[in-house]
Amino acid sequence: MKIAIVQGAFYPVPTRRGGAIEKIWFALGQEFSRRGHEVTHYSRLCDGLPATEVIAGVHHVRVPGADTPASRLLQKWRDLHYTWRVARRLRKADVVVTHTFWSPLLLSPRRHGPIWVHVQRYPQGQMRLYPKAARLQTVSRVIARAIIAQLPSALARVRIIRNPLPTPAAPANVTARDPNLVLFVGRVHAEKGVELLVRAAILARTQAPALRFRIVGPCETRFGGGGELLREQLETLAREHGAQVEFTGAVFDDAALSAHYSAASVFVYPSLAAKGEASPVAPLEALAHGCPVVTSELDCFDDTVGHGAFASRFDHTAPDAPARLLAALCGVLDARTLWPEASAAAKARAGEFSIERIADDYLAGFAALNATHR
């Protein structure tokens, strides 16, 4: 098959500025190519990357995009211009996979090929704008239910294929696991529950003083963060209360990021985005490193982290949510005799999301779509 992958306007591929979706499709494209398919990957031209090149059999085509602005209206405007540029370069394929807002509107099934919309976030009503899309594929049941609730006529076009976990990079150096290190990896944004985590760290100062908290991720709006002011406020809050919270900033190097996962004894993802998260990859990356995970009570985690010796949850909506989060973290860290079992279970769970397994699901879906389209 000829497979086209169309990424958004704001991140390059390979991922030099982060971007979980970009990382996923970079890995999937290579797996599709390894199996003999012709893959063309369209993404942003920036950071000294060439306009065209071949990586692991995948033909990469890059067009000018833009940094992510704070204004959502401006985001849509810049993405519109980027999508126009892509549409002019896009060669006809057997399936065109895209997660951008404008591609399902501007691309033509007749000229470009059947459109497979990859829905990674809670739909805001835009699905009704995509009558030309052959598939509306999402990564969790909660998002699929939301699509169908908002657009019942789309039922036959909705598919669920879980996010894969790209093969973790080896740490640059051998890293010993710190029995008191709590790790968060993600955008430093209000919707990620980072303030809640800082308040849990403040409580830990008196209730579990040995704990240290490390927050890894960008705060800059161009990387999807909540802005420098938010980070300054959180750092001030932690400092004024004597909490042991370290903000590392963005870490885009896979080996360096792997070292952070390998050093932590528990990973936390306290997201508050009930209508934002679809299938976060960071908790899966933690599991792949044998690190137990504590998450908020969002439905999206049912399809990824699940339940078991490697996973705990806390009620992020409770008035005492920071105390509940701290209790969940201490529950994991205090059960030291169970760490080997929990670590093995975490790795086994992550293995269910391998690139090879998820690629099977996508290729079966593409083949079925292609047969119907013909």
PEZIBEL-V201556 format. One record per helix or strand. SS is the DSSP state (H for helix, E for strand). FROM is the first residue (numbers start at 0). TO is the last residue. If there is no record, write none. Layout:
SS & FROM & TO
SS & FROM & TO
This chain:
E & 1 & 5
H & 19 & 33
E & 37 & 44
E & 51 & 54
E & 57 & 63
H & 71 & 88
E & 94 & 97
H & 102 & 105
H & 108 & 111
E & 114 & 118
H & 125 & 128
E & 132 & 137
H & 140 & 149
H & 151 & 156
E & 157 & 159
E & 164 & 164
E & 180 & 184
H & 189 & 191
H & 193 & 206
E & 211 & 215
H & 220 & 222
H & 227 & 239
E & 244 & 248
H & 253 & 262
E & 265 & 268
H & 281 & 287
E & 291 & 295
H & 298 & 301
E & 307 & 307
E & 310 & 313
H & 320 & 333
H & 335 & 350
E & 353 & 353
H & 354 & 372
